[in-house]
Every structure is written in structure tokens, then in C-alpha cells.
Amino acid sequence: MSEQPGKQLLHLVFGGELKELGGTEFRNLDDLDIVGVYPDYASALNAWKGKAQASVDNAHMRYFVVHLHKLLDPEAAAGRNG
């Protein structure tokens, strides 16, 4: 993913226990682990890796990276081709 240096592109990292393997529906929304919001994809990916590796023993536990900058400014995201 190419990002302009110094440009803040927010990313959210969160996770939780899924109802089914391969799905995206969480067992209990009250138990979601909101890891944090990061200023760039590299920082978010690093946080995601740490949480994913720490929960490797639970097959139903999944962590995700959400590109908040694309949700906040969808027209600009479309202009960047994703």
C-alpha cells in the first residue's frame, strides 16, 4: 500500500471471538478487544500481528485492521485506487 509520507491515514485494530470459523460475526460484542487507532497502516499491522500471535491458541479469535481513512473520506480513497 503506498502512502504519502507524513499523511495521517487512520487505521483501527480490533478483534474478538467469532461465532463460526471463517465468519465475521462476533460471539459477544461486549467482549470486543479495541486495540487502538493508528496513524498509518504499518503501525496498525504491527499491532495486529502482536494481538493475532498472542491469541493463536484460540481458533475462533480474530483481529482485523479497518482502514478508517477510507470511511472518513471515500472520494479520496477512490482516487487512490483503494
C-alpha contacts under 8 A as a table, 3 or more apart, distances in Angstrom:
res1	aa1	res2	aa2	distance
3	E	7	K	7.34
4	Q	7	K	5.55
8	Q	39	P	5.30
8	Q	40	D	6.41
9	L	39	P	5.49
9	L	40	D	5.18
9	L	41	Y	7.43
9	L	67	H	7.79
9	L	68	L	7.46
9	L	69	H	5.23
10	L	37	V	6.55
10	L	38	Y	5.56
10	L	39	P	4.71
10	L	40	D	5.81
10	L	41	Y	7.69
10	L	67	H	6.53
10	L	68	L	5.30
10	L	69	H	5.15
11	H	37	V	5.52
11	H	38	Y	5.15
11	H	39	P	6.49
11	H	40	D	6.36
11	H	41	Y	6.35
11	H	44	A	6.18
11	H	65	V	6.50
11	H	66	V	5.50
11	H	67	H	4.72
11	H	68	L	5.08
11	H	69	H	6.88
12	L	35	V	7.66
12	L	36	G	5.85
12	L	37	V	4.46
12	L	38	Y	6.37
12	L	44	A	7.01
12	L	65	V	5.63
12	L	66	V	5.01
12	L	67	H	6.64
12	L	68	L	6.44
13	V	34	I	6.50
13	V	35	V	5.35
13	V	36	G	5.57
13	V	37	V	6.43
13	V	38	Y	7.94
13	V	44	A	6.32
13	V	47	A	7.25
13	V	48	W	6.26
13	V	63	Y	6.96
13	V	64	F	5.66
13	V	65	V	4.67
13	V	66	V	6.42
14	F	32	L	7.06
14	F	33	D	5.48
14	F	34	I	4.45
14	F	35	V	5.20
14	F	36	G	7.09
14	F	48	W	7.96
14	F	63	Y	5.49
14	F	64	F	5.56
14	F	65	V	6.84
15	G	32	L	5.79
15	G	33	D	5.17
15	G	34	I	6.66
15	G	35	V	7.69
15	G	61	M	7.12
15	G	62	R	5.36
15	G	63	Y	3.89
15	G	64	F	5.93
16	G	26	F	6.39
16	G	27	R	7.74
16	G	28	N	7.88
16	G	29	L	7.89
16	G	31	D	6.71
16	G	32	L	4.81
16	G	33	D	5.88
16	G	61	M	5.44
16	G	62	R	5.70
16	G	63	Y	6.59
17	E	26	F	5.69
17	E	27	R	5.71
17	E	28	N	7.36
17	E	32	L	7.72
17	E	60	H	5.20
17	E	61	M	4.23
17	E	62	R	6.31
18	L	21	L	6.73
18	L	23	G	6.77
18	L	24	T	6.38
18	L	25	E	5.65
18	L	26	F	4.25
18	L	27	R	5.21
18	L	60	H	5.14
18	L	61	M	6.09
18	L	62	R	6.96
19	K	23	G	7.20
19	K	24	T	7.88
19	K	25	E	5.92
19	K	26	F	5.51
19	K	27	R	4.77
19	K	60	H	7.23
20	E	23	G	5.36
20	E	24	T	7.80
20	E	25	E	7.46
20	E	60	H	6.93
21	L	59	A	7.36
21	L	60	H	5.90
26	F	29	L	6.25
28	N	31	D	5.54
28	N	32	L	7.13
29	L	32	L	5.38
35	V	47	A	7.60
37	V	44	A	7.48
38	Y	41	Y	7.37
38	Y	43	S	6.06
38	Y	44	A	5.50
39	P	43	S	7.09
39	P	44	A	7.81
40	D	43	S	5.67
40	D	44	A	6.48
41	Y	44	A	5.02
41	Y	45	L	5.92
42	A	45	L	5.11
42	A	46	N	6.23
43	S	46	N	5.17
43	S	47	A	6.40
44	A	47	A	5.15
44	A	48	W	6.05
44	A	65	V	6.78
45	L	48	W	4.93
45	L	49	K	6.08
45	L	65	V	7.22
46	N	49	K	5.22
46	N	50	G	6.43
47	A	50	G	5.25
47	A	51	K	6.39
48	W	51	K	5.29
48	W	52	A	5.94
48	W	63	Y	6.44
48	W	64	F	6.96
48	W	65	V	6.97
49	K	52	A	5.09
49	K	53	Q	5.94
50	G	53	Q	5.32
50	G	54	A	6.12
51	K	54	A	5.05
51	K	55	S	6.30
51	K	63	Y	7.10
52	A	55	S	5.34
52	A	56	V	6.25
52	A	62	R	6.83
52	A	63	Y	6.10
53	Q	56	V	5.23
54	A	57	D	7.90
55	S	58	N	5.74
55	S	61	M	6.50
56	V	59	A	6.65
56	V	61	M	7.75
58	N	61	M	5.49
59	A	62	R	7.92
67	H	70	K	5.63
67	H	71	L	7.03
68	L	71	L	5.11
68	L	72	L	6.14
69	H	72	L	5.03
69	H	73	D	6.02
69	H	74	P	7.79
69	H	77	A	7.62
70	K	73	D	5.33
70	K	74	P	4.99
70	K	76	A	7.57
70	K	77	A	5.23
71	L	74	P	5.55
73	D	76	A	5.60
73	D	77	A	6.40
74	P	77	A	4.95
74	P	78	A	6.15
75	E	78	A	5.19
75	E	79	G	6.39
76	A	79	G	5.03
76	A	80	R	6.43
77	A	80	R	5.11
77	A	81	N	6.57
77	A	82	G	5.68
78	A	81	N	5.16
78	A	82	G	5.77
79	G	82	G	7.66
